[in-house]
Amino acid sequence: MDTLMLEPSLYTVKAVLILDNDGERLYAKYYDDTYPSVKEQKAFEKNIFSKTHRTDSEIALLEGLTVVYKSNIDLFFYVIGSSHENELMLMAVLNCLFDSLSQMLRKNVERRALLENMEGLFLAVDEIVDGGVILESDPQQVVHRVALRGDDVPYSEQTVTQVLQSAKEQIKWSLLR
């Protein structure tokens, strides 16, 4: 009996998508070459939206991929893995992303609020998944790390008062040593 044995892999996530209620892309991050061109990605997103936007379930098998998803007001969140991927792992990523955004957007997870906080979304996804490898599934940790990274505002984006205050703090600490 010849069975196909798959080697375990850390590369569990193939893509993270957020679409609006018309199926248009608000955010998409693909971690492999399953859909190498933007045209193929958009066709996949259109297909995935048409198959999932009217259902209440949380999981689908589509084009040989496992898709877990969640909708909220006017947003659809998707985490995609291979057909043999553990749905619970993918769902943990989905829930972490949603819960992190919910905290960052003060429970106002809808299109306009998300578009005004895209930087936070990018940072959150980077904290949760890196290159398809799941790094974090605790929303508290993600929000904390995003807040820390958000504090490192470049000098070019700070006001003169903020730069002067920062300089005063650094001088004060160097004198106290």
Disulfide bonds with the S-S distance in Angstrom:
none
